[in-house]
Amino acid sequence: MGGLIETGIGLLEWAQRLGLIGAAIAFTIGGYFLMFGGDRGRSRAVGWFIGGAVGLVIVMGAYGIAEGVDSNISF
């Protein structure tokens, strides 16, 4: 069972790194639309900013959720 838990933790850490890179890309695209998007740039940028932030919160909070489930589960 310990190996399975270690594998899950490793997978979550990998997903967090990937989520951090994805959020950076989303913020970069949002910044591009904000600076060079013209009249509709701000509305398009807000979508990228909110999506990047929400995704980052979900991915970074996944470890806390997994720890909460692990501490409350019993067989």
C-alpha positions in Angstrom: 0.0 0.0 0.0 2.9 2.3 0.7 4.2 2.0 -2.9 0.8 3.0 -4.2 0.7 6.1 -2.0 4.2 7.1 -3.1 3.2 6.7 -6.7 0.2 8.9 -6.2 2.3 11.6 -4.5 4.8 11.4 -7.3 2.0 11.8 -9.8 0.5 14.8 -8.0 3.9 16.5 -7.9 4.4 15.9 -11.6 0.9 17.3 -12.3 1.7 20.4 -10.1 4.8 21.1 -12.1 2.8 20.7 -15.4 0.0 22.9 -14.0 2.5 25.7 -13.0 3.9 25.7 -16.6 0.4 25.7 -18.0 -0.7 28.6 -15.8 2.4 30.6 -16.9 1.5 30.0 -20.5 -2.1 31.0 -19.9 -1.0 34.2 -18.2 1.4 34.9 -21.1 -1.3 34.5 -23.7 -3.6 36.7 -21.6 -1.0 39.4 -21.4 -0.5 39.2 -25.1 -4.2 39.7 -25.7 -4.3 42.5 -23.1 -1.4 44.4 -24.8 -2.1 43.7 -28.5 -5.7 42.6 -28.6 -7.2 45.9 -29.6 -10.8 46.7 -28.6 -11.7 43.1 -27.6 -8.3 42.3 -26.1 -9.3 43.0 -22.5 -12.3 40.7 -22.6 -10.3 37.9 -24.2 -7.4 38.4 -21.7 -9.7 38.2 -18.7 -10.8 34.7 -19.7 -7.2 33.5 -20.0 -6.3 35.1 -16.6 -9.3 33.5 -14.8 -8.7 30.1 -16.4 -5.1 30.1 -15.5 -5.7 31.1 -11.9 -8.6 28.6 -11.4 -6.6 25.8 -12.9 -3.6 26.7 -10.8 -5.6 26.7 -7.6 -7.2 23.3 -8.5 -3.9 21.6 -9.3 -2.0 23.1 -6.3 -4.9 22.2 -4.0 -5.1 18.6 -5.2 -2.4 17.5 -2.7 -4.3 19.0 0.2 -7.5 17.3 -1.0 -5.7 13.9 -1.3 -4.2 14.3 2.2 -7.6 15.1 3.6 -9.1 12.0 2.0 -6.2 9.9 3.1 -6.5 10.9 6.7 -10.2 10.4 6.9 -10.5 7.1 5.1 -10.6 3.8 6.9 -11.0 0.3 5.8 
